[in-house]
């Protein structure tokens, strides 16, 4: 009897753990100041930033840390900066009061993703979103330098989403042959940007 009770308890605890894991995977976040909502993908943790100072056309910041298998271990001492939240996260997205088409024009300009001829456009994908659109463009290095090889920056995937009022973009660099972590990062950003709902 004791064995059966233990078995039932272990099954219930596994179900509770799975339920909490699933809830975390589909955690929804609404940011009225950013004019959007989104879902937090697996292996990513949303970091709430309070009283962040915005300048120019920056509307707000969405800060994240990698979690699970994608967690990045800190190296060395983290220096204090005016906005300490940046030092405690792995990356942040900036929602700007720039229309999507204007942002795309900047990205596709010669001094944007092309970096004055260092990269060339390989593919461009369009995904309609509620209240906006998402474009995912892939660029590859034309004549990679040794520095680009060392920095693992032979390809760049550009995610840009928005509408006629706001937009957000992110440049993700990788080597010419995607590692498992590179592929996982691409999927994380694809899932995150695909979940954007603009309002």
N, C-alpha and C positions, 0 to 999 in steps of 0.2 A: 504493500500500500504506500509506504514511504517513497519507494522508487517511482510509482505512478505519479504521486504528487510532485516530486522533483522534476519529472519529465514534463508534466503539464506546465509547471512554472517556467521551465527553460524554454518551452515553445512559446508561451505568452511573452516572455522577455524578448525573444527573437523577433516576434511579431511587432512588439512595441518599438524595438530598435529599427526594424525595417520601415515602420510607419514614420518614425522621426527622420530617418535618412531620406525617405521619399519626400517628406514635407520640406526638408532642407533643399533638395534638388530643385523643387519648383517654387521656391520662396519668391513671392511677388513683392516688388518695391514700387511705390508711387511717389514721384517727386514733382510736386506742383510747381516749384521754382524752376525746374528743368522742362516743364511742359511735357513730361513723358512718364511712362511706367515700363517696367521690364521684369523679366524672370532671371534669377541668379542661377547660372548653370552649375552642374556638378564640377567639383575641383576649383570652385571660385567662391570667395567670401566677400560679401558687400560690406564696406566699412562706412559707417555713418560719419559724415564730416559736418561739424557744427561751426557756424560763424566763419566760414572760409571767405577770404577776401577775394572778390572778383574784380577784374579790371577790363577796360575796353569793351569788347563785344562778348566776353565770357559771361554766360548766364549762370552756370553752376558747374560743380565738379562731381563726378561719380568715381569714388575710390574703391579699389579692390585689392584683395590679397589672394594668391594662389593657395589652395588647400589640398589635402589628400596627397596623391602621388605627384602633383604638380608643385607642391610647396617648395619655395626657394629658401634655402638656409642662409641666414645673414652671415656676411663675412666681415670680420674686423669690427671696429668701433663705428657706431653711427653718429655722425656729427649733428649737433643741434642746428636747426634751420628755423627761420621765422615762422614757417608753418610746419610744425612737427608731424602733422598727419601725413605729409608726403613721404617722410622718412619711414613711416610705419606701414606703408603700403607697397605693393609691387608695381602698380600702375594706376593712373587716373585718366578718365575720359573727360574732355571739356565740351560741354554743350554750349554752342555759340549762337548769338542772335544774327546768324548769317544764313540766308536761304540755301537750301540744298544745292541748287544748280550753280550758285555762285561759289560754293565750297568745292564742288566737283571741278569747276573751271580752274580754280586755284591749284587743286591737286594735279590736274592734267596739264598744267602749264609747264613750260620748259624748266622752271626752277622749282617745280613741285615734285611729284613722284619720279619724273624723268631725271631729275638732278643734272640738268644740262647735258643730257646724252649718256649718262652712266647707266641708266635703266631704260628698257623698252617694254611697252605694254604687250602682254601675252594673251590675257583673257579679261573679259568684263562681263559680270553677271548682274542682272537686275531682279530684285525681289520686292514685290509690292508689300507694304506694311499698312496696318490700320492707321490712318492719318498721315501717312508719309511713304517713303520709299527707301530701299537699301540697295547700294551698289557695292559689289566686291570685285576689285580689280587686282590682277596679279602681274607684277613686273619682274623682269629678270635682268641681271647685270649684263651689259654689252661686252665690255672688256674689264673683267674683275681685276682689281689690284690686289697685291699681297695683303694689304691692310684689310680689304673687304673680306678676303678669305679667312684671315685670322679672327676677324670680328664676327664671322658667321653671318655676313650680310650680302649674300649673292642673289637672294630673291626678296621681294617685298610684296606683302599682301595688304591692300588698302581697303579698309571697311569705312564706308561713309553712309550715314543715314540721316533723314530729316524730312522737312516739308518746305513750304514756301516762306517760312519764318525762322525756323531753327534747324541746326544741323550739328552732327557730332562725327568726328573722324578718328581713325587710329591706323598707324602704320606698324605692321608686324613683319620683322625681318627674320630670315632663315637662310640656311645653306642651300646649295643646289639640290642636294639629296635630303629630303625631309627625314629627320629622326622621328622616333616614336613620340617624343615630347613636342617636336615641331607640329606634327599632325594633330596631337591633342590640343595644342594651343590654337591652331586654326579652327578646330571644332568648337572650342570654348568661345572664341570671338564670334564665330558664325552663329552659334546658339544665342549668345548674348544680344548681338545686333538684330538677329531675326525676331527676338522677342519684344523689341521696342514698339511701344504704342504711343504715338504723338497726339497731343490734345492742346 
